[in-house]
């Protein structure tokens, strides 16, 4: 029997994540989330009017959880870079669904102005978090004339682009690519420290 309508939005987002992980995005419906959360379909509809809005909320929840972990990491620079890239790489693995959801939303954003606006705001938040983290890590940009806001956008676009390649290219090697990207970021960090006296 379904529980009364006291179910939080967060509980429904967690139910949606479990449903996606177990059955894939194609099988995600508001009804399926209601079944997973053991609530009425109306309860899910109360919080999310459409499947697209639910998917956006799942993506936003995953992003924010990732940002919180990134912000809480107080390890030395080299380890923070390694941890951040490890998290990004985990999203490119076969069973990971984050970037599939993100890209589905991006395509939907071409036809749905509300999703486009929400996704744009989410990207701006991600860019700002990355810029803040890089500023904390490097103190000053390793390349004169390149702002931290630009570094945030570049790194975010790079990670999303690698995710797209991992989904589409059968020859994509996450181990190799992320190992080499780590080398690039470590070199930039060393350059920033040497040139600008950071850390």
BALOBA-1460 file (C-alpha; in Angstrom, 3 decimals):
// residues 199
<rec num="1" residu="x" x="0.000" y="0.000" z="0.000"/>
<rec num="2" residu="x" x="1.272" y="3.472" z="-0.861"/>
<rec num="3" residu="x" x="2.360" y="5.860" z="1.867"/>
<rec num="4" residu="x" x="0.579" y="9.194" z="2.278"/>
<rec num="5" residu="x" x="1.970" y="12.252" z="0.518"/>
<rec num="6" residu="x" x="4.750" y="13.055" z="2.999"/>
<rec num="7" residu="x" x="7.506" y="11.900" z="0.689"/>
<rec num="8" residu="x" x="10.267" y="14.410" z="0.101"/>
<rec num="9" residu="x" x="11.582" y="15.427" z="-3.281"/>
<rec num="10" residu="x" x="14.997" y="14.032" z="-2.263"/>
<rec num="11" residu="x" x="13.479" y="10.604" z="-1.565"/>
<rec num="12" residu="x" x="11.953" y="10.579" z="-5.044"/>
<rec num="13" residu="x" x="15.257" y="11.644" z="-6.626"/>
<rec num="14" residu="x" x="16.991" y="8.740" z="-4.858"/>
<rec num="15" residu="x" x="14.263" y="6.377" z="-6.093"/>
<rec num="16" residu="x" x="14.763" y="7.686" z="-9.638"/>
<rec num="17" residu="x" x="18.531" y="7.110" z="-9.383"/>
<rec num="18" residu="x" x="17.982" y="3.520" z="-8.252"/>
<rec num="19" residu="x" x="15.494" y="2.952" z="-11.071"/>
<rec num="20" residu="x" x="17.887" y="4.347" z="-13.684"/>
<rec num="21" residu="x" x="20.805" y="2.313" z="-12.314"/>
<rec num="22" residu="x" x="18.799" y="-0.921" z="-12.322"/>
<rec num="23" residu="x" x="16.675" y="-0.532" z="-15.456"/>
<rec num="24" residu="x" x="18.178" y="2.281" z="-17.543"/>
<rec num="25" residu="x" x="16.852" y="5.664" z="-18.614"/>
<rec num="26" residu="x" x="14.490" y="4.181" z="-21.197"/>
<rec num="27" residu="x" x="12.490" y="2.485" z="-18.433"/>
<rec num="28" residu="x" x="12.254" y="5.611" z="-16.280"/>
<rec num="29" residu="x" x="8.718" y="6.918" z="-15.920"/>
<rec num="30" residu="x" x="6.960" y="8.842" z="-13.175"/>
<rec num="31" residu="x" x="4.960" y="5.665" z="-12.517"/>
<rec num="32" residu="x" x="8.170" y="3.603" z="-12.187"/>
<rec num="33" residu="x" x="9.571" y="6.115" z="-9.691"/>
<rec num="34" residu="x" x="6.320" y="5.939" z="-7.711"/>
<rec num="35" residu="x" x="6.617" y="2.149" z="-7.591"/>
<rec num="36" residu="x" x="10.273" y="2.363" z="-6.533"/>
<rec num="37" residu="x" x="9.467" y="4.869" z="-3.766"/>
<rec num="38" residu="x" x="6.248" y="3.033" z="-2.811"/>
<rec num="39" residu="x" x="4.117" y="6.150" z="-3.207"/>
<rec num="40" residu="x" x="1.273" y="7.146" z="-5.487"/>
<rec num="41" residu="x" x="1.954" y="8.437" z="-8.964"/>
<rec num="42" residu="x" x="0.296" y="11.687" z="-7.890"/>
<rec num="43" residu="x" x="2.986" y="12.184" z="-5.252"/>
<rec num="44" residu="x" x="5.682" y="12.010" z="-7.911"/>
<rec num="45" residu="x" x="3.673" y="14.272" z="-10.216"/>
<rec num="46" residu="x" x="3.293" y="16.792" z="-7.370"/>
<rec num="47" residu="x" x="7.094" y="17.222" z="-7.248"/>
<rec num="48" residu="x" x="7.924" y="16.636" z="-10.938"/>
<rec num="49" residu="x" x="5.413" y="17.474" z="-13.645"/>
<rec num="50" residu="x" x="7.395" y="15.703" z="-16.360"/>
<rec num="51" residu="x" x="9.982" y="12.980" z="-16.784"/>
<rec num="52" residu="x" x="12.331" y="15.627" z="-18.165"/>
<rec num="53" residu="x" x="12.053" y="17.703" z="-14.992"/>
<rec num="54" residu="x" x="12.745" y="14.599" z="-12.906"/>
<rec num="55" residu="x" x="15.822" y="13.778" z="-15.005"/>
<rec num="56" residu="x" x="17.064" y="17.356" z="-14.601"/>
<rec num="57" residu="x" x="16.670" y="17.116" z="-10.822"/>
<rec num="58" residu="x" x="18.613" y="13.825" z="-10.799"/>
<rec num="59" residu="x" x="21.437" y="15.443" z="-12.802"/>
<rec num="60" residu="x" x="21.468" y="18.503" z="-10.536"/>
<rec num="61" residu="x" x="21.535" y="16.293" z="-7.432"/>
<rec num="62" residu="x" x="24.477" y="14.282" z="-8.806"/>
<rec num="63" residu="x" x="26.341" y="17.491" z="-9.686"/>
<rec num="64" residu="x" x="25.817" y="19.078" z="-6.305"/>
<rec num="65" residu="x" x="26.921" y="15.943" z="-4.459"/>
<rec num="66" residu="x" x="30.073" y="15.888" z="-6.588"/>
<rec num="67" residu="x" x="30.732" y="19.587" z="-5.911"/>
<rec num="68" residu="x" x="30.344" y="19.081" z="-2.173"/>
<rec num="69" residu="x" x="32.894" y="16.253" z="-2.222"/>
<rec num="70" residu="x" x="35.251" y="18.437" z="-4.252"/>
<rec num="71" residu="x" x="34.890" y="21.375" z="-1.852"/>
<rec num="72" residu="x" x="35.398" y="19.164" z="1.217"/>
<rec num="73" residu="x" x="38.650" y="17.681" z="-0.140"/>
<rec num="74" residu="x" x="41.526" y="19.243" z="1.796"/>
<rec num="75" residu="x" x="44.283" y="16.965" z="0.520"/>
<rec num="76" residu="x" x="47.455" y="18.304" z="-1.144"/>
<rec num="77" residu="x" x="47.060" y="19.630" z="-4.700"/>
<rec num="78" residu="x" x="48.321" y="16.505" z="-6.478"/>
<rec num="79" residu="x" x="45.882" y="14.264" z="-4.599"/>
<rec num="80" residu="x" x="42.962" y="16.659" z="-5.114"/>
<rec num="81" residu="x" x="43.574" y="16.609" z="-8.863"/>
<rec num="82" residu="x" x="43.790" y="12.818" z="-8.838"/>
<rec num="83" residu="x" x="40.558" y="12.523" z="-6.802"/>
<rec num="84" residu="x" x="38.675" y="14.989" z="-9.014"/>
<rec num="85" residu="x" x="39.717" y="13.210" z="-12.193"/>
<rec num="86" residu="x" x="38.928" y="9.830" z="-10.660"/>
<rec num="87" residu="x" x="35.400" y="11.064" z="-9.985"/>
<rec num="88" residu="x" x="35.082" y="12.370" z="-13.559"/>
<rec num="89" residu="x" x="36.479" y="9.125" z="-14.967"/>
<rec num="90" residu="x" x="33.993" y="7.065" z="-12.946"/>
<rec num="91" residu="x" x="31.233" y="8.831" z="-14.871"/>
<rec num="92" residu="x" x="32.602" y="7.426" z="-18.146"/>
<rec num="93" residu="x" x="32.406" y="3.773" z="-17.121"/>
<rec num="94" residu="x" x="29.976" y="1.417" z="-18.832"/>
<rec num="95" residu="x" x="27.289" y="1.429" z="-16.131"/>
<rec num="96" residu="x" x="27.549" y="5.130" z="-15.235"/>
<rec num="97" residu="x" x="24.507" y="7.092" z="-16.317"/>
<rec num="98" residu="x" x="25.276" y="10.717" z="-15.379"/>
<rec num="99" residu="x" x="26.544" y="11.881" z="-18.770"/>
<rec num="100" residu="x" x="23.870" y="9.965" z="-20.645"/>
<rec num="101" residu="x" x="21.277" y="11.896" z="-18.622"/>
<rec num="102" residu="x" x="23.176" y="15.154" z="-19.093"/>
<rec num="103" residu="x" x="23.398" y="14.709" z="-22.862"/>
<rec num="104" residu="x" x="19.730" y="13.698" z="-23.101"/>
<rec num="105" residu="x" x="18.883" y="16.949" z="-21.335"/>
<rec num="106" residu="x" x="21.187" y="18.949" z="-23.617"/>
<rec num="107" residu="x" x="19.384" y="17.613" z="-26.691"/>
<rec num="108" residu="x" x="16.019" y="18.238" z="-25.053"/>
<rec num="109" residu="x" x="17.140" y="21.793" z="-24.279"/>
<rec num="110" residu="x" x="17.103" y="22.567" z="-28.010"/>
<rec num="111" residu="x" x="13.313" y="22.108" z="-27.947"/>
<rec num="112" residu="x" x="12.437" y="22.951" z="-24.342"/>
<rec num="113" residu="x" x="13.309" y="26.474" z="-23.210"/>
<rec num="114" residu="x" x="12.815" y="25.721" z="-19.492"/>
<rec num="115" residu="x" x="15.229" y="22.757" z="-19.558"/>
<rec num="116" residu="x" x="17.709" y="24.817" z="-21.608"/>
<rec num="117" residu="x" x="17.582" y="27.617" z="-19.042"/>
<rec num="118" residu="x" x="17.935" y="25.232" z="-16.084"/>
<rec num="119" residu="x" x="20.797" y="23.342" z="-17.717"/>
<rec num="120" residu="x" x="22.523" y="26.634" z="-18.549"/>
<rec num="121" residu="x" x="22.287" y="27.689" z="-14.897"/>
<rec num="122" residu="x" x="23.649" y="24.312" z="-13.814"/>
<rec num="123" residu="x" x="26.618" y="24.665" z="-16.183"/>
<rec num="124" residu="x" x="27.304" y="28.143" z="-14.817"/>
<rec num="125" residu="x" x="27.271" y="26.729" z="-11.272"/>
<rec num="126" residu="x" x="29.658" y="23.943" z="-12.309"/>
<rec num="127" residu="x" x="31.974" y="26.412" z="-14.032"/>
<rec num="128" residu="x" x="32.010" y="28.620" z="-10.928"/>
<rec num="129" residu="x" x="32.767" y="25.691" z="-8.600"/>
<rec num="130" residu="x" x="35.629" y="24.569" z="-10.834"/>
<rec num="131" residu="x" x="36.982" y="28.128" z="-11.080"/>
<rec num="132" residu="x" x="36.863" y="28.429" z="-7.284"/>
<rec num="133" residu="x" x="38.630" y="25.094" z="-6.831"/>
<rec num="134" residu="x" x="41.328" y="25.981" z="-9.359"/>
<rec num="135" residu="x" x="41.826" y="29.378" z="-7.730"/>
<rec num="136" residu="x" x="42.280" y="27.665" z="-4.374"/>
<rec num="137" residu="x" x="44.657" y="25.126" z="-5.910"/>
<rec num="138" residu="x" x="46.753" y="27.477" z="-8.021"/>
<rec num="139" residu="x" x="46.330" y="30.857" z="-6.277"/>
<rec num="140" residu="x" x="47.097" y="32.511" z="-9.646"/>
<rec num="141" residu="x" x="46.552" y="31.274" z="-13.165"/>
<rec num="142" residu="x" x="49.456" y="29.255" z="-14.594"/>
<rec num="143" residu="x" x="48.963" y="31.133" z="-17.873"/>
<rec num="144" residu="x" x="48.983" y="34.927" z="-17.766"/>
<rec num="145" residu="x" x="45.830" y="36.373" z="-19.284"/>
<rec num="146" residu="x" x="43.682" y="33.273" z="-18.673"/>
<rec num="147" residu="x" x="41.197" y="33.897" z="-15.862"/>
<rec num="148" residu="x" x="39.990" y="31.290" z="-13.405"/>
<rec num="149" residu="x" x="36.474" y="31.625" z="-14.821"/>
<rec num="150" residu="x" x="37.855" y="30.668" z="-18.237"/>
<rec num="151" residu="x" x="39.808" y="27.766" z="-16.717"/>
<rec num="152" residu="x" x="36.572" y="26.546" z="-15.076"/>
<rec num="153" residu="x" x="34.702" y="26.628" z="-18.386"/>
<rec num="154" residu="x" x="37.569" y="24.937" z="-20.247"/>
<rec num="155" residu="x" x="37.931" y="22.125" z="-17.727"/>
<rec num="156" residu="x" x="34.174" y="21.570" z="-17.523"/>
<rec num="157" residu="x" x="33.899" y="21.441" z="-21.327"/>
<rec num="158" residu="x" x="36.876" y="19.080" z="-21.493"/>
<rec num="159" residu="x" x="35.344" y="16.652" z="-18.975"/>
<rec num="160" residu="x" x="31.947" y="16.741" z="-20.721"/>
<rec num="161" residu="x" x="33.639" y="16.258" z="-24.096"/>
<rec num="162" residu="x" x="35.564" y="13.251" z="-22.803"/>
<rec num="163" residu="x" x="32.304" y="11.828" z="-21.494"/>
<rec num="164" residu="x" x="30.736" y="12.211" z="-24.939"/>
<rec num="165" residu="x" x="33.703" y="10.444" z="-26.513"/>
<rec num="166" residu="x" x="33.462" y="7.639" z="-23.950"/>
<rec num="167" residu="x" x="29.798" y="7.112" z="-24.844"/>
<rec num="168" residu="x" x="30.308" y="7.219" z="-28.621"/>
<rec num="169" residu="x" x="33.805" y="5.979" z="-29.382"/>
<rec num="170" residu="x" x="34.434" y="2.248" z="-28.944"/>
<rec num="171" residu="x" x="38.192" y="2.860" z="-28.856"/>
<rec num="172" residu="x" x="38.042" y="5.416" z="-26.034"/>
<rec num="173" residu="x" x="40.415" y="4.478" z="-23.216"/>
<rec num="174" residu="x" x="39.437" y="6.249" z="-19.984"/>
<rec num="175" residu="x" x="42.515" y="4.947" z="-18.147"/>
<rec num="176" residu="x" x="44.937" y="6.379" z="-20.713"/>
<rec num="177" residu="x" x="43.089" y="9.642" z="-21.309"/>
<rec num="178" residu="x" x="42.566" y="10.479" z="-17.648"/>
<rec num="179" residu="x" x="46.132" y="9.502" z="-16.741"/>
<rec num="180" residu="x" x="47.435" y="11.894" z="-19.401"/>
<rec num="181" residu="x" x="44.956" y="14.620" z="-18.433"/>
<rec num="182" residu="x" x="46.191" y="14.265" z="-14.861"/>
<rec num="183" residu="x" x="49.755" y="14.822" z="-16.129"/>
<rec num="184" residu="x" x="48.622" y="18.020" z="-17.900"/>
<rec num="185" residu="x" x="46.854" y="19.345" z="-14.801"/>
<rec num="186" residu="x" x="49.775" y="18.434" z="-12.542"/>
<rec num="187" residu="x" x="52.112" y="20.313" z="-14.904"/>
<rec num="188" residu="x" x="49.820" y="23.359" z="-14.853"/>
<rec num="189" residu="x" x="49.729" y="23.189" z="-11.057"/>
<rec num="190" residu="x" x="53.524" y="22.989" z="-10.823"/>
<rec num="191" residu="x" x="53.810" y="25.899" z="-13.252"/>
<rec num="192" residu="x" x="51.394" y="27.988" z="-11.178"/>
<rec num="193" residu="x" x="53.289" y="27.220" z="-7.981"/>
<rec num="194" residu="x" x="56.695" y="28.000" z="-9.512"/>
<rec num="195" residu="x" x="55.670" y="31.149" z="-11.382"/>
<rec num="196" residu="x" x="53.404" y="32.661" z="-8.809"/>
<rec num="197" residu="x" x="54.610" y="31.290" z="-5.477"/>
<rec num="198" residu="x" x="51.341" y="29.473" z="-4.644"/>
<rec num="199" residu="x" x="50.996" y="26.860" z="-1.902"/>
